[in-house]
Amino acid sequence: MFSCWIWMFILLCGSSIADENSIRDADIFPSSPEIERGSTLKLFCVLGKHYTPQRNASHIIWKLNRELIAQENYNIVNETVSSVIIHNFTYNKAHVKCFIKYLGKEQLLVHTEVKSGFPPDTPGNISCIYYFNVELTCNWTSGRETNLATIYTLYRKIKNKQGLIMPDSELSSCRSKTESCSFRHPNTPFSNSFCFQVKAQNVLGEASSDCVPIAMENIEKFEPPEILSVKKVAGIKQLLTVTWKIPEDIIPAQYLNCQVRYRNLYSNSSEIDTVAVTSEEKVVSLNLTGLWDSTEYSVAVRCIGVESKFWSEWCTEKTASTEEKAPSEKVDLWRIIESSHPAGNRSVHLIWKLLSNIPPPGRILGYKIQYFPENNAVLQMTNITTNKKIVLPLNEEAYIISVTAYNSAGNSPAAILRIPSIDEKPPEIIETVRTYTTNEEMIVEWIASEPEVTEYVVEWYEELETDPFIRSWQYISNSTKWKANKKIFKPFVCYNMSVYPLYGKKVAAPYSIQTYVQEKDETVNSDVLHHRLKSLQANTQYTVHIMASNRAGGTSGEPKTFKTLKFNKEDIIFIAIPVGLSMFFLLGLWITCILKKHTFKKVCWPDIPNPAESVAVEWPLDAPMSNSFLKGVTYEDKTVGLEDVSVLEDCFPEEDHEGLLLMNCEKHVSECTDSNVKGVQSISEHKITLLNGNKKILYNEEHEVAKCLSPSMPYVITGEDFRSQMHSALIPAKKIQPIEMLEDDLHETQQISVKNEESDNEEALKLEGFSEKTLFNPYLRNSVKTREFLISENLPEHSKNEPKKQPTVLPAFQQNAVGQSYITLDIVGLATAH
C-alpha cells in the first residue's frame, strides 16, 4: 500500500515534467511489473501533452490481453492520469494495454507485460563432487517453480573447532541461474572443514538453506584410469594380464579400490574382479584366469577412494585374445551322392559345419579332407580347403572319408563317413515317416524295424532346389522324433524330407516324403467339380491334390504342380492403359508434325534470305572461278565459254575509254531500235571489239549493256530476255566517278542515281510503248532493283514470247582495288498491259 502512494505522488508531481521532456505521447507505470501470483495489480497510464485539452483521462480504457477491463476498476487521478486495479492476478504472463477512446474510435497508447510468480523456496538436498585440483561442483533442488527470474548463490564456508561458521574470505561463493554451480581450479582447496549453503533470490523475496558440512574425501571422484596393455602370456592358456595406470590428480596418501570388468565377445554377460591399491602405486597389474581358449575378451577398469561414494567412469575398453587351442570337437559332416555314370565314376558332395561355437575353436585356418578306397588305404589322397564344402570324384568302390579342422595350435578330431560302393544295396530300416506341425514347431516322426539303431540323420531341402550344397541336415541320437522351429521353413513351399539310419560306419537306405510347414485344404461340397484358389502369391509354384472323404476315411488323388503368373489381369490392365495412351499420343503427335510440318518450319525454323545465293548478282567474294555458272553459259543452241570472253586492260585515258564505250552503246541502241521498228524476227550476233594493243573486249548485242564501268574494274553483263535487252540499250550511259564514300553518303548517292536512271527509263519507255512499275527489295539494299514492265498490245508477238537468255559473265570483281565502284543491276519482268 505504501508503494502505491509513492507511485501516485511521483505521477502527480512529475506529470508536467513528463509532458515537457518525454518523447512519447503516453506512458505506463510501473513498467513490466513482476508480482506474486493471486495478488492485486495496480497500473497508471499518463497522457502526453499531445492529447490535451481535447482528450483527457476520462477517455482512457484498459484491456487485459484482448479483454476489456470493467470501468468500475478504473480511477481518474487527474486530467492526464488514469489508473486500473486488477484483483487476483493469476496469469503466468499477460499484457495490460492502455487505449484512448474518442469519437467512437480506439487508439492504443501504451502497453506493458505483467508476470506473476512465487518467492523462492528454501534450497535443499545439497550434494557436491570433488575432482582434486580440477573442479568442485555442487547441486541442489530449488523446490517449487517460481516462474520468475531467480538467482542462486552457493556459499562455501569453514567450520572451526568450536563449530562456528566463518565465510571463506578469499573465494567464498559462486552465482548461477540453474541448480548447479562450480568452483574451478585453483579455487578448489582441499579441506575437511567445509560446509555449503545455497541462497535463492528473486523480486518477491529470498530463501537460504542451512550450511551443510561435507568432507572432501567423501565426495572425491577420479578421472578414469588408463589401460596400458591387455595381453596373453606365452605358453599359458586361458589367461590374460591387464595393466593400467592410476590417475595422477587424486587426494594423496589414501587407499583405493579398482574394478576390472571383462567379457568375451561371444556372450553378453561380463565378470568383475576387484583389487585394492594405494595412491602411491602408479601402475597396477592383474591376471584374469579361467578364460576360454582362443577367445577375444574386452576389458575396462574403474577406481574409487575407500572413503568416497563416487566411482570413476569406466575407461575406454581394450581387447585381446587368449592363447589358441586346437579345436576340441569334430566337424558336423554329411554327404550327397550323385548317380553314377556309365563308366562307373560318380561325384560325392561333402558339406560340413562346426558343431558348436562355445567355447570357440579359435581362428580356423582350413580343413583337411582325406579319402581312400575301403580295401586299399595305401591309395589315400588329401585335399586342403578353406571352404566348408568340396566335390570328390570317386569310382565305383567304397570309400572312407575323413575331415578335420585345424588352427595354429593343432587339428580337431576327425569326422568320418563311409561312401558305399555302386553295387552295394543298403538295408531298409525305416518303415514309415510322418510329419505334422504345431504352433511353433515342425515335427518328424518315424518307425524303425531294428531297435538297435540309435542314430539317424534328418535331411531336408526345397523341392525345386537343385544345388546339393544348399541342403540342410541334423544328427539325431537315441530318438525317433525330430523337432525344428517353423521359422526355418518357408510357408506354402514343398520340402523333401529324408531320414537316414546310421549303424556303425554305414548309412542305411533313406525314407523320403514331401511336406509343408504351412498349407491350405479347402473343403467343398461333393457336387462341386471345380474350385478357384485365391490369395496366391505371384510367380510362385504350388502343389495341389484333391482328397475325397466320407465317414470311413479319405483317399487323395495325384498331386498337380503349377506356377502362378507374375502379373494378374488387373496388373496387365494398369500397365497396358498408360502404355497404349502414350503410344496413341505419340502417334497423333507424329501425324500432326507430318501434316503441319510446313507451318512448324515457318514458325520454328523460318527461311532467312542469303544474299550470297541471290541470282540477281554474283557477289565478288563468293564468285570463285570454279563456279559452274562462270564456266559456261548456254544460248539456245550453243555454249559460250570463258575462252570467248576477254578483258581489255586500261591502256588509254579515262575519257577516251569511256567515250569508246559510249560510242559502242549508242551504236548498239540504234541497231536495236531499227530492228524493233522493222519487226525483225531474229537478231544476229555482233561482236563489238575495242582494240587496245593485242587485247580485245567481246560484246554481244543480245545482252544488256554494262552501265559505265570504272576503267579499273571488270564488269558483269547479264541478259534476261529480249525486252530487257532493249530496255537496257535504250538507257543512255552515265559516267560514274570512282570515288570512296561512307555508307550513308553512298546510299544517298544511290538514291539520286536511281532517280536519274528512272527518268532515263521513262524516256526509253515512251519510244517502245512500255509502262513501268518499280519495286524495291529492301533486303538487297543498294544492290538490285526489281522492276516489272507491262508490255503494250501493239508489240510484235514474237517479242512477247521470246525465251529468256542465260547471262554472260565476265571475270569477277577485283578484290581490294582502290577506288573500285560497284554495279546496280536491273531485274526486269514483263507483263502484258490490258
C-alpha positions in Angstrom: 0.0 0.0 0.0 2.8 2.3 0.8 4.4 1.8 -2.6 1.2 2.7 -4.3 1.1 6.0 -2.6 4.7 6.6 -3.6 3.8 5.9 -7.3 0.8 8.3 -7.1 3.0 11.1 -5.6 5.5 10.6 -8.4 2.8 10.8 -11.1 1.1 13.8 -9.6 4.3 15.8 -9.1 6.0 14.7 -12.3 3.3 14.7 -14.9 4.2 18.2 -16.1 7.8 17.2 -16.4 6.8 14.1 -18.4 4.8 16.3 -20.7 7.7 18.6 -21.4 10.6 16.1 -21.6 9.0 12.8 -22.8 9.2 12.0 -26.5 6.2 9.6 -26.1 2.5 10.6 -26.2 1.7 8.3 -23.2 3.4 6.2 -20.5 2.5 3.4 -18.2 3.7 2.8 -14.6 5.1 0.6 -13.3 6.7 -0.9 -16.4 7.0 -4.7 -16.8 6.0 -5.5 -13.2 6.5 -8.9 -11.6 4.0 -9.7 -8.9 3.1 -12.6 -6.7 0.5 -15.0 -8.1 -3.0 -14.1 -6.9 -2.2 -10.6 -5.7 -3.7 -7.3 -6.8 -2.1 -5.3 -9.6 -2.4 -1.5 -10.0 -1.2 0.4 -13.0 -1.2 4.1 -14.1 -1.5 5.5 -17.6 -0.3 9.1 -18.2 -1.4 11.1 -21.3 1.1 13.2 -23.1 0.6 16.9 -23.9 -0.2 16.0 -27.5 -3.7 14.8 -26.5 -4.8 17.7 -24.3 -7.1 19.6 -24.0 -9.4 17.8 -26.5 -8.9 14.5 -24.7 -8.2 13.6 -21.0 -8.0 10.7 -18.6 -11.7 10.1 -18.8 -11.2 8.9 -22.4 -8.8 6.1 -21.3 -9.9 2.5 -21.3 -7.9 -0.6 -20.2 -7.7 -4.1 -21.6 -6.1 -7.3 -20.2 -4.7 -9.1 -23.3 -7.8 -8.7 -25.6 -10.5 -8.4 -23.0 -11.9 -5.1 -21.8 -11.5 -4.4 -18.1 -14.7 -3.3 -16.3 -14.8 0.5 -15.8 -15.5 0.1 -12.1 -11.8 -0.9 -11.8 -10.8 2.5 -13.3 -9.8 5.6 -11.3 -9.2 9.0 -12.8 -6.3 10.6 -10.8 -6.3 13.9 -12.7 -6.9 15.1 -16.3 -3.9 13.2 -17.7 -3.6 10.2 -15.3 -5.8 7.1 -15.1 -5.3 4.0 -13.0 -6.7 0.5 -13.1 -6.8 -2.2 -10.4 -6.8 -6.0 -11.3 -7.7 -8.3 -8.4 -6.4 -11.9 -8.0 -4.0 -11.8 -10.9 -3.3 -15.5 -11.8 -1.8 -15.3 -15.3 1.7 -16.5 -15.7 2.3 -13.8 -18.2 -0.2 -11.2 -19.6 -0.3 -7.9 -21.4 -2.1 -4.9 -20.0 -3.0 -2.2 -22.6 -3.9 1.4 -22.3 -6.2 2.8 -25.0 -7.8 6.2 -25.6 -11.4 6.1 -26.9 -12.5 9.3 -28.7 -15.4 9.8 -31.1 -16.1 6.0 -31.1 -12.6 5.0 -32.1 -10.0 3.2 -30.0 -6.3 4.0 -30.2 -3.6 2.1 -28.4 -1.4 4.4 -26.3 0.9 2.1 -24.5 1.1 -1.5 -23.0 3.2 -3.5 -20.6 3.9 -7.1 -19.9 3.0 -8.4 -16.4 4.4 -11.6 -14.9 3.2 -13.3 -11.8 5.1 -16.0 -9.8 6.2 -17.1 -6.4 9.0 -16.3 -4.0 11.7 -18.9 -4.0 11.6 -22.0 -1.7 14.4 -22.9 0.5 17.0 -24.9 -1.5 17.6 -28.5 -0.3 19.4 -31.8 -1.0 22.8 -30.1 -1.4 25.4 -32.6 -2.8 28.9 -32.0 -4.2 31.5 -33.8 -6.3 35.2 -33.0 -5.9 37.8 -33.5 -8.7 41.1 -33.0 -6.9 42.9 -29.9 -8.3 40.3 -29.6 -11.1 36.8 -28.7 -10.0 34.3 -28.6 -7.2 30.7 -28.9 -8.3 27.6 -28.7 -6.1 23.9 -29.4 -7.0 20.7 -28.8 -5.1 16.9 -28.8 -5.5 15.1 -25.5 -5.8 11.6 -26.6 -4.8 8.5 -25.0 -6.4 8.9 -23.3 -9.8 8.9 -19.6 -9.2 8.1 -18.6 -12.9 10.3 -15.6 -12.3 14.0 -15.0 -12.8 15.8 -16.4 -9.8 19.4 -16.2 -8.9 21.2 -18.9 -6.8 24.3 -18.2 -4.8 26.5 -21.1 -3.5 28.5 -20.2 -0.3 31.5 -22.3 0.8 32.1 -21.7 4.5 34.5 -23.1 7.1 33.6 -24.6 10.5 36.2 -24.1 13.2 36.8 -26.4 16.1 34.2 -24.6 18.2 31.6 -25.3 15.5 31.3 -21.6 14.4 30.8 -21.0 10.8 33.0 -18.4 9.1 33.0 -17.4 5.4 35.9 -18.3 3.2 37.3 -14.8 2.9 39.1 -15.3 -0.4 36.7 -17.0 -2.8 33.6 -17.8 -0.9 30.7 -18.0 -3.4 29.6 -18.6 -7.0 26.4 -17.5 -8.7 24.1 -19.4 -11.1 20.7 -19.3 -12.7 20.4 -23.1 -12.5 20.5 -25.7 -9.8 24.2 -26.2 -10.2 27.4 -24.2 -9.6 31.1 -25.0 -9.8 34.4 -23.7 -8.3 37.2 -24.0 -10.7 40.9 -24.7 -10.1 42.8 -23.1 -8.4 39.8 -22.2 -6.2 39.4 -25.8 -5.2 41.5 -26.2 -1.9 41.2 -29.5 0.0 39.7 -29.3 3.5 37.6 -31.4 5.7 36.1 -28.3 7.5 33.9 -27.0 4.6 30.2 -26.6 4.8 28.0 -25.5 1.9 25.0 -23.1 1.8 22.6 -22.0 -1.1 20.6 -18.8 -1.2 17.8 -18.3 -3.7 16.6 -14.8 -4.6 14.1 -13.1 -6.9 12.0 -9.9 -6.9 9.5 -11.4 -4.5 11.9 -12.5 -1.8 14.8 -14.8 -0.9 15.4 -18.1 1.0 18.6 -19.7 2.3 19.4 -23.3 3.2 21.4 -24.5 6.2 25.2 -24.8 5.8 25.7 -28.5 5.2 29.1 -29.9 6.2 30.7 -32.2 3.6 34.0 -33.9 3.9 36.1 -33.6 0.7 37.4 -37.2 0.7 33.8 -38.4 0.8 32.9 -36.6 -2.5 36.1 -37.2 -4.4 35.7 -38.6 -7.9 38.7 -39.8 -10.0 39.3 -39.4 -13.7 39.1 -42.8 -15.4 42.3 -44.9 -15.2 44.2 -45.6 -18.3 44.7 -49.2 -19.5 48.3 -49.7 -20.7 48.0 -53.2 -22.0 45.9 -56.4 -22.2 48.0 -59.4 -23.4 48.3 -63.1 -23.2 51.2 -64.9 -21.6 53.1 -67.2 -23.9 52.6 -70.9 -23.0 49.8 -70.2 -20.5 46.3 -70.9 -21.7 43.0 -69.3 -20.5 44.8 -66.3 -19.0 45.2 -62.6 -19.8 47.2 -59.9 -18.0 45.8 -56.4 -17.6 48.0 -53.4 -16.7 46.6 -49.9 -16.0 47.8 -46.5 -14.7 46.3 -44.8 -11.6 45.1 -41.2 -12.2 47.5 -38.5 -11.1 45.1 -35.9 -9.7 43.8 -37.7 -6.6 44.0 -37.0 -2.9 47.4 -38.2 -1.8 48.1 -40.9 0.8 44.8 -42.8 0.6 43.6 -46.3 -0.2 41.8 -47.1 -3.5 39.7 -49.9 -4.9 39.8 -50.7 -8.6 37.4 -53.0 -10.5 38.3 -54.8 -13.7 35.4 -55.8 -16.0 36.0 -58.4 -18.7 33.7 -60.2 -21.1 34.1 -62.4 -24.1 32.7 -61.3 -27.4 30.6 -64.5 -27.8 28.3 -63.7 -24.8 26.5 -60.7 -23.3 27.4 -61.4 -19.7 30.5 -60.0 -18.0 32.5 -60.6 -14.9 34.2 -58.2 -12.4 37.4 -58.7 -10.3 38.3 -56.1 -7.6 41.8 -55.3 -6.5 42.9 -53.0 -3.6 45.7 -50.5 -4.2 47.2 -47.3 -2.7 47.5 -43.9 -4.2 51.3 -44.3 -4.2 51.1 -47.1 -6.7 51.2 -45.6 -10.2 50.9 -48.8 -12.3 48.8 -51.9 -11.3 48.5 -55.3 -13.0 46.0 -58.1 -12.6 45.9 -61.7 -14.1 42.5 -62.8 -15.4 42.2 -66.6 -15.2 39.7 -69.3 -16.1 39.1 -67.8 -19.5 38.2 -69.6 -22.7 40.8 -70.7 -25.1 41.2 -68.9 -28.4 38.7 -66.3 -27.3 38.7 -62.5 -27.6 38.0 -60.5 -24.5 37.1 -56.9 -23.9 38.5 -55.3 -20.7 37.7 -52.0 -18.8 38.8 -50.5 -15.4 37.4 -48.0 -12.9 38.6 -46.9 -9.4 37.3 -45.3 -6.2 38.7 -43.9 -3.0 37.8 -46.1 0.0 36.2 -43.1 1.8 34.4 -41.8 -1.3 31.0 -42.7 -2.6 31.7 -41.9 -6.3 33.3 -44.4 -8.7 35.2 -43.0 -11.6 33.8 -43.7 -15.1 34.8 -46.8 -16.9 37.9 -46.3 -19.0 38.0 -47.0 -22.7 37.8 -50.7 -23.4 40.7 -52.7 -24.8 40.5 -56.2 -26.4 42.9 -59.1 -26.5 42.7 -62.9 -27.3 43.7 -65.8 -25.2 46.2 -68.5 -26.3 44.8 -70.7 -29.1 44.0 -74.3 -28.6 43.4 -77.0 -31.1 39.7 -77.4 -32.0 38.2 -79.8 -29.4 35.3 -81.1 -31.4 35.0 -82.7 -34.8 33.1 -81.1 -37.6 29.4 -82.0 -38.4 29.9 -83.9 -41.8 27.3 -85.0 -44.4 27.4 -86.2 -48.0 25.2 -86.2 -51.1 26.0 -88.9 -53.6 25.1 -88.3 -57.3 24.1 -91.1 -59.6 27.0 -92.9 -61.2 28.0 -92.5 -64.8 28.1 -95.5 -67.3 31.9 -95.7 -66.8 31.3 -96.2 -63.0 32.5 -92.7 -62.0 30.4 -90.6 -59.6 30.6 -87.2 -57.8 30.3 -87.0 -54.0 29.4 -83.6 -52.5 30.8 -83.2 -49.0 29.3 -80.5 -46.7 30.2 -79.7 -43.1 29.8 -77.2 -40.3 31.2 -76.7 -36.8 29.3 -78.4 -34.1 29.5 -75.6 -31.5 31.0 -72.1 -31.2 31.1 -72.2 -27.4 33.8 -72.3 -26.5 35.1 -71.1 -29.9 37.6 -73.2 -31.7 39.9 -70.3 -32.4 40.7 -68.9 -35.8 40.2 -71.9 -38.2 42.9 -71.8 -40.8 41.4 -74.5 -43.1 40.1 -78.0 -43.4 41.9 -81.2 -44.4 40.0 -83.9 -46.4 41.5 -87.4 -46.6 39.9 -90.2 -48.5 40.9 -93.7 -49.8 39.3 -96.9 -51.1 38.0 -99.0 -48.2 40.0 -102.0 -49.3 43.3 -100.1 -50.1 44.3 -97.5 -47.5 47.6 -97.0 -49.3 45.9 -95.0 -52.0 44.9 -92.3 -49.6 44.6 -88.8 -51.1 44.4 -85.4 -49.3 42.8 -82.1 -50.1 43.0 -78.8 -48.3 40.3 -76.1 -48.5 39.1 -73.1 -46.5 35.5 -73.6 -47.6 33.0 -75.8 -45.9 32.2 -77.9 -49.0 34.0 -79.9 -51.6 33.2 -82.3 -54.5 35.2 -85.5 -54.7 35.3 -87.6 -57.9 35.2 -91.2 -56.9 35.0 -94.5 -58.8 32.6 -97.4 -58.1 34.5 -98.7 -55.0 33.5 -98.0 -51.4 35.5 -95.1 -49.8 36.4 -93.9 -46.3 36.4 -90.1 -45.9 37.6 -88.0 -43.0 37.5 -84.2 -42.5 39.5 -82.3 -39.8 39.6 -78.6 -38.9 42.9 -77.1 -37.9 44.3 -73.8 -36.5 47.7 -72.7 -35.3 47.5 -74.9 -32.3 46.6 -78.2 -34.0 43.9 -80.3 -35.6 40.4 -81.2 -34.4 39.2 -84.8 -34.1 38.4 -86.4 -37.5 34.8 -86.7 -38.7 34.5 -90.0 -40.7 31.9 -91.1 -43.3 31.7 -94.2 -45.4 30.6 -94.0 -49.1 29.1 -97.3 -50.2 30.2 -98.9 -53.5 27.9 -98.8 -56.6 27.0 -102.4 -56.3 26.2 -102.2 -52.6 22.5 -102.3 -51.7 21.9 -100.6 -48.3 19.2 -102.1 -46.0 15.8 -100.5 -45.5 15.4 -99.9 -41.8 12.7 -97.1 -41.7 9.2 -98.4 -42.1 7.2 -95.2 -42.1 7.7 -91.4 -41.6 5.1 -88.8 -40.8 5.2 -85.0 -40.3 2.9 -82.6 -38.6 3.2 -79.1 -37.2 2.3 -77.3 -34.0 2.0 -73.5 -33.4 5.8 -73.2 -33.2 7.4 -76.4 -34.5 7.7 -78.8 -37.3 7.8 -82.4 -36.1 9.0 -85.5 -37.9 8.4 -89.0 -36.5 9.4 -92.4 -37.9 9.3 -96.1 -37.0 12.5 -98.3 -37.4 12.4 -102.0 -37.9 15.6 -102.6 -36.0 15.6 -101.0 -32.5 19.3 -101.4 -32.1 19.8 -98.5 -34.5 20.1 -95.4 -32.3 21.5 -92.7 -34.6 19.8 -91.0 -37.5 20.3 -88.1 -39.9 17.3 -85.9 -41.0 17.8 -84.1 -44.3 15.5 -81.5 -45.9 15.5 -79.1 -48.8 13.1 -77.3 -51.1 11.5 -79.5 -53.8 12.8 -77.3 -56.6 16.3 -76.9 -55.2 18.9 -78.5 -57.4 22.1 -77.4 -55.7 23.3 -80.2 -53.4 25.3 -77.7 -51.2 22.1 -75.9 -50.2 20.7 -78.9 -48.3 20.3 -78.9 -44.5 20.8 -81.8 -42.2 20.9 -82.7 -38.5 22.1 -85.7 -36.5 19.6 -87.3 -34.0 20.6 -89.8 -31.3 18.5 -92.1 -29.1 15.2 -90.8 -30.5 12.8 -91.4 -33.4 11.3 -87.9 -33.3 12.8 -84.6 -34.6 11.6 -81.1 -33.8 12.5 -77.9 -35.6 11.4 -74.3 -35.3 8.8 -73.5 -38.0 10.6 -70.2 -38.9 13.4 -72.1 -40.7 10.8 -73.3 -43.3 9.0 -71.2 -45.9 5.2 -71.3 -45.9 3.4 -72.8 -48.9 6.7 -74.4 -50.1 7.1 -78.1 -50.6 10.0 -79.7 -48.8 11.6 -83.1 -49.4 12.3 -84.7 -46.0 14.5 -87.8 -45.7 15.5 -89.9 -42.7 18.8 -91.9 -42.9 19.6 -94.6 -40.3 23.2 -95.0 -39.2 24.7 -98.3 -38.0 28.4 -98.4 -37.3 30.2 -96.5 -40.1 27.4 -97.4 -42.6 24.3 -95.4 -43.8 21.1 -97.4 -44.5 18.6 -96.6 -47.1 16.6 -93.3 -46.5 12.9 -93.0 -46.2 11.7 -89.8 -48.0 8.4 -87.9 -48.0 7.2 -84.4 -49.0 5.7 -82.0 -46.6 4.7 -78.4 -46.0 5.2 -76.3 -42.9 2.0 -74.4 -43.8 -0.6 -75.3 -46.4 -4.4 -74.8 -47.1 -7.1 -77.6 -47.7 -10.3 -76.0 -48.7 -13.4 -78.1 -48.3 -16.2 -78.0 -51.0 -19.5 -79.9 -51.4 -19.5 -83.3 -53.2 -21.3 -82.0 -56.3 -18.6 -79.4 -56.9 -16.2 -80.4 -59.6 -14.1 -77.2 -59.9 -12.8 -74.7 -57.5 -10.9 -71.4 -57.7 -7.9 -70.9 -55.4 -7.5 -67.3 -54.2 -4.9 -65.2 -52.4 -2.0 -67.0 -54.0 1.4 -65.3 -54.4 2.6 -64.2 -57.8 5.3 -66.1 -59.6 5.2 -68.9 -57.1 5.0 -72.7 -57.6 2.2 -74.6 -55.8 1.3 -78.2 -55.5 -2.3 -79.2 -55.1 -4.1 -82.5 -54.6 -7.7 -83.4 -54.2 -8.9 -85.8 -51.5 -12.4 -87.4 -51.4 -13.5 -88.5 -48.0 -16.5 -89.9 -46.1 -17.1 -91.3 -42.7 -15.0 -94.3 -43.4 -11.9 -92.3 -44.4 -10.4 -90.4 -47.4 -8.4 -91.0 -50.5 -6.0 -88.4 -52.1 -5.6 -88.0 -55.8 -2.3 -87.5 -57.6 -0.7 -84.1 -56.8 -0.5 -81.5 -59.5 2.1 -78.7 -59.6 1.5 -75.3 -61.2 3.1 -71.9 -61.1 1.2 -68.6 -60.8 1.7 -65.8 -63.2 4.0 -62.9 -62.5 1.2 -60.4 -63.3 -2.6 -60.8 -63.0 -5.2 -59.3 -65.2 -5.5 -56.1 -63.2 -1.8 -55.6 -63.3 -1.7 -56.0 -67.1 -4.6 -53.5 -67.5 -2.9 -51.0 -65.3 0.3 -51.4 -67.4 -1.4 -51.5 -70.8 -3.6 -48.5 -70.4 -0.8 -45.9 -69.8 1.4 -47.5 -72.4 -1.4 -47.5 -75.0 -2.4 -43.9 -74.3 1.3 -42.9 -74.6 1.6 -44.7 -77.9 -1.6 -43.0 -79.3 -0.4 -39.7 -78.1 3.0 -40.1 -79.8 1.2 -41.4 -83.0 -1.1 -38.4 -83.0 1.9 -36.0 -82.4 3.8 -37.7 -85.3 0.8 -37.3 -87.7 0.3 -33.7 -86.7 4.0 -33.0 -87.3 3.7 -34.6 -90.8 0.6 -32.6 -91.7 1.8 -29.4 -90.2 5.5 -29.6 -91.0 5.5 -26.5 -93.2 3.7 -24.5 -90.5 6.1 -25.7 -87.9 9.1 -25.0 -90.2 7.9 -21.4 -90.7 7.3 -20.8 -87.0 10.4 -22.6 -85.6 12.9 -22.5 -88.5 12.0 -19.6 -90.8 13.9 -19.3 -94.1 16.3 -16.3 -94.0 17.4 -15.0 -97.4 21.1 -15.4 -98.1 22.5 -12.6 -100.3 25.3 -14.9 -101.4 22.8 -17.2 -103.1 21.0 -14.5 -105.0 20.7 -14.9 -108.7 20.4 -11.2 -109.2 24.1 -10.5 -108.8 27.3 -12.5 -108.4 29.0 -11.2 -105.3 32.7 -10.5 -105.6 33.7 -12.5 -102.5 31.6 -15.5 -103.4 32.3 -15.9 -107.1 35.2 -18.4 -107.4 36.4 -19.3 -110.8 35.4 -22.9 -110.1 31.7 -21.9 -110.0 29.8 -23.8 -112.7 28.0 -20.6 -113.5 31.2 -19.0 -114.7 32.4 -21.9 -116.7 29.9 -21.5 -119.4 26.5 -20.1 -120.3 24.1 -21.7 -122.8 22.5 -19.7 -125.5 19.7 -21.5 -127.3 21.9 -23.8 -129.4 25.5 -23.1 -128.3 27.6 -22.5 -125.3 29.7 -19.5 -124.7 32.7 -20.4 -122.5 35.2 -18.1 -120.7 37.5 -18.6 -123.6 35.2 -16.4 -125.6 35.3 -13.5 -123.2 38.3 -11.2 -123.0 39.2 -8.2 -120.8 40.7 -5.1 -122.2 43.3 -3.6 -120.0 43.3 0.2 -119.4 45.8 1.5 -121.8 44.3 4.8 -122.7 43.0 7.8 -120.8 39.8 7.5 -118.9 37.9 10.0 -121.2 38.8 8.0 -124.3 37.9 4.7 -122.8 34.5 5.9 -121.7 34.0 7.6 -125.0 34.6 4.5 -126.9 32.2 2.6 -124.6 29.6 5.3 -125.1 30.0 5.2 -128.9 29.5 1.4 -128.9 26.5 1.8 -126.6 24.9 4.3 -128.9 25.6 2.1 -132.0 24.0 -0.8 -130.2 21.0 1.2 -129.2 20.4 2.4 -132.8 20.7 -1.0 -134.2 18.3 -2.5 -131.6 15.9 0.3 -132.3 16.0 -0.2 -136.0 15.5 -3.9 -135.6 12.4 -3.4 -133.5 10.9 -0.9 -135.8 11.3 -3.2 -138.7 9.9 -6.2 -136.8 12.9 -8.3 -137.3 12.2 -12.0 -136.3 15.6 -12.7 -135.1 18.7 -10.8 -134.2 22.1 -11.8 -135.3 25.0 -11.6 -133.1 27.6 -8.9 -133.5 30.8 -8.5 -131.8 32.0 -5.1 -130.8 35.7 -5.1 -130.3 37.6 -2.3 -128.6 41.2 -2.7 -129.7 44.0 -2.0 -127.3 47.2 -3.5 -128.4 46.7 -7.2 -128.8 43.7 -7.4 -126.3 40.0 -7.1 -127.0 36.6 -7.0 -125.3 33.9 -9.2 -126.8 30.5 -7.6 -126.7 27.3 -9.4 -127.5 24.3 -7.4 -128.8 21.8 -9.8 -127.3 23.0 -8.9 -123.8 22.4 -5.9 -121.6 24.9 -3.0 -121.8 27.1 -2.6 -118.8 26.4 0.8 -117.2 29.5 2.9 -117.4 32.1 0.9 -115.6 35.2 2.3 -114.0 38.3 1.8 -116.0 40.0 -0.2 -113.3 37.1 -2.6 -112.7 35.9 -5.6 -114.7 32.2 -5.8 -115.2 29.3 -8.2 -115.5 26.9 -8.4 -118.4 23.5 -10.1 -117.6 20.7 -10.9 -120.0 17.1 -11.6 -119.2 15.1 -11.5 -122.3 14.8 -9.5 -125.5 12.8 -6.8 -123.9 15.2 -6.3 -121.1 18.0 -6.0 -123.6 16.1 -3.4 -125.5 15.3 -1.5 -122.3 18.9 -1.6 -121.2 20.0 -0.5 -124.6 17.7 2.5 -124.7 19.1 3.8 -121.4 21.8 6.4 -122.0 25.1 5.6 -120.5 26.2 7.6 -117.5 29.6 8.4 -116.2 30.3 7.3 -112.6 33.3 8.7 -110.9 35.3 6.1 -108.9 35.3 7.8 -105.5 35.2 6.4 -102.0 32.4 7.4 -99.7 30.7 6.4 -96.4 27.7 4.1 -96.3 25.2 6.9 -95.7 26.6 9.1 -98.5 26.7 6.1 -100.7 23.0 5.4 -100.0 22.1 9.0 -100.7 24.1 9.0 -104.0 22.4 5.7 -104.9 19.0 7.2 -104.5 20.0 10.2 -106.7 21.4 7.7 -109.3 18.2 5.7 -109.2 16.1 8.8 -109.8 18.2 9.8 -112.7 18.0 6.4 -114.1 14.3 6.3 -113.7 13.9 9.5 -115.7 16.0 8.0 -118.5 13.9 4.8 -118.4 10.8 6.8 -118.8 12.2 8.4 -122.0 13.1 5.0 -123.3 9.7 3.5 -122.5 7.9 6.2 -124.3 9.7 5.1 -127.5 8.7 1.5 -127.1 5.3 1.8 -125.5 6.3 0.4 -122.1 4.7 1.5 -118.8 6.9 0.9 -115.8 6.2 -0.2 -112.2 9.2 -0.1 -109.9 9.5 -2.2 -106.8 12.5 -2.0 -104.4 13.7 -5.0 -102.5 14.7 -3.8 -99.0 17.0 -6.7 -98.3 19.3 -6.2 -101.3 19.8 -2.6 -100.4 21.9 -0.5 -102.8 22.4 -3.7 -104.9 19.4 -4.7 -107.1 16.2 -3.1 -108.3 13.3 -5.3 -109.2 11.2 -3.9 -112.0 8.0 -5.1 -113.7 7.2 -4.0 -117.2 3.8 -4.0 -118.8 4.0 -4.9 -122.5 2.0 -2.9 -124.9 -0.5 -4.9 -127.0 0.9 -3.4 -130.2 4.3 -5.0 -129.8 5.2 -7.9 -132.1 4.1 -11.3 -130.8 7.5 -12.8 -131.1 8.8 -10.1 -128.8 6.4 -11.1 -126.0 7.1 -14.8 -126.2 10.8 -14.7 -126.9 12.6 -17.1 -124.4 14.9 -15.8 -121.8 18.6 -16.0 -122.3 21.3 -17.1 -119.9 23.7 -14.4 -118.7 27.2 -14.0 -119.9 29.5 -13.3 -117.0 32.9 -11.6 -117.3 35.6 -12.2 -114.7 34.7 -11.4 -111.1 35.5 -8.1 -109.5 39.0 -7.4 -108.5 39.3 -7.5 -104.7 40.8 -4.7 -102.6 41.1 -2.4 -105.7 41.5 1.2 -104.8 38.6 3.4 -105.9 36.6 0.4 -107.2 32.9 1.1 -107.7 30.0 -1.3 -107.8 27.2 -2.1 -110.2 23.4 -1.8 -109.6 21.5 -4.3 -111.8 18.1 -4.2 -113.2 16.0 -7.3 -112.9 13.2 -6.9 -115.5 10.0 -8.8 -115.6 7.4 -8.5 -118.4 3.7 -8.4 -118.1 1.0 -7.7 -120.6 -0.7 -4.4 -120.4 -4.6 -4.5 -120.5 
